Amino acid sequence: MNEATSDNEATSDSQAAGGKEAAGRTATARSAEAGFEPPPLRLTPTLRDIVRYAGAAGDFYEMHYDLDFARRLGHPELSLHGLYKAALLGRLVSEWAGDAGRLTSLSVRYRGMDVRDRELTCAARVESADGGRVELTIRTENAEGEATTVGTAVVTLDPPAGA
């Protein structure tokens, strides 16, 4: 999924490579080895992204779009939805799996807030691979490099053609 909006310059590595798939972006037997880290997804979510997610999810809690309300709660800025961050992690893993497999499990725990207009990095690391089952650790990091959402994902790789 290569997505960029006029106010959100989120780009995937394939866009940065001129529209061609960047090395390591799609799962292969080699990239499914323990220790491999798919290229991270870096983006800067905006108010528009928050509102779009709220509309799609039906989650209109004011701390996500009303700055005065968020500040009354003690937050300095508008907070990203936790499930939005989970969806971004799912996007990272699904893009890495590509046509070679599918995301079959995703579990996250929220460790901190992320806010609009600040860089957010989604990252993953292959922890184990057994046959066609690949287990990854996943995380979002704020601009300071602190893990704000952590979890696990499982990808089931399809057997190679002709196997």
N, C-alpha and C positions, 0 to 999 in steps of 0.2 A: 504494500500500500504506500504509494508515494503521494503524500498530502502536503500541500502548503497553501495557506490562505494569505491574503494581502497583509493581515496584521499578525500572522504567526509564521515565522520563517522556519518552521520545522521541516527538515529535509532528512531523507534516509541516505545511507551511504551509496545506494544505487543512483540517486539523483546527483550526488557529488561526483560520481564517476561518469557523468555525461549520459545518464539514463541506462547504462549497462549495469548488470549485477556486479557489485564489488566482491572481491575475493573474501570468502568467509561468510558472506551474507546468507547463503543457503546451506542447509545441513547436507553433509556428505559423510561417508564412513570415517574419513580422516577428522572432520570437525566434530564428530560425535565421540571423541576420545576424552577421557577424564582430563581436566585442566584446560580444555579449550574454552575460550571466551569469544562468543560472537561479537561482532562490532556493536558498540552501544548505540542506543537511540537517544539523541540529545534534542531537546526542544524547549521552547519558552512559552508555556501556556499563557494565554491572554484572557481578559474578561469575556471576549467572544467565545473562546473555547469552553470556558466554564458554563456560560449560558447555553451553548449548544449541547453540552453534556447534560445539564440540568433538564433541558427540554426532552432529550432522548430518554433519560432515566426517570423523569417525573419527580426529581428530587430538587425542590425549590426552597431548601432551608436558606434563610436570609444571609447567614454568615459566608455563603459562597458568592453572593452578588451584591450585597448591600454593605458598603464600606462602613457607614455609620453604625449599623447593627453589629458588624464584626468588631468594631472598636469598643462598643459598649460591653462586649463579651471579653474584652482584654486582648484581642488579636490586633496586631499592627496592620494587617493587610487581609485581603480576601483569600480564603483557603480553598485549595483544590479539593474536590470530592475524593474520598478514599477509593471508591470504586472506579473513578476515572483513572487513578494511578494504576490500579489493578488491570484495567483495560489496556493501558499503555504497555504494561509488562506482558500481557497476553499478546499484544501486537508484535512486540519484539521477538518473542519466542515463536509465534506463528510465522512471521516473516523469515526467521532463520530456518524453520522446518520446511518452508516452501512446499513444493510439490513432492518432496521426499518423505513427508510424514505429516502427522497432525498432533496438535496439542490435545492431550487427553486428561490432564489434571493441572490445576492452578490453585495455589493456596498462598495467601498473604497475611501478614500481621503489620499493623500500622505502628510505627515507632516515633513519628514526628510529622508535623504539618509542613506542607509545601504551599507556596503562595504564587499568585499570578505574577507575570512579568519577571520571573526569576528562572534561570536555567534549571532544568530538571534532566537528569541522566537516568536512563533505564539500562541496566546491565544484567548479564547472565554469565554463568560459568557451568560447564558440564562437570558434574560430580561423578557420575558413573554411567556406563553403557553396558547393557547386557542383552545381547541379541538385538532386537529392534526397539528395546525400551531404553530411553535416555533420560536420566534424572539431572535436573539443573537446579542450582540455587539462583534466585533472582532478587533484584533490589532496585529501588529508586534512590538516587542521591540528590541532595540539594546542591546549590552552588558552592557550598563550603566543603563538599565531599562527604557529608554525613549521610548515613543510610537512614532513610525516613520510612521506607516500606521494605520489608524483607519477606522472602517466601521460597517456595519450591514450585517447580513445574515438571511435568512428565510429557515427553514427546514419544510417540510411537512411530518409528520409521517403517515405511513400506519396504517389503523385500525388493532387492534390485531386480530390474527387468531380466527375465530369463532364468530367475532362480527358482 
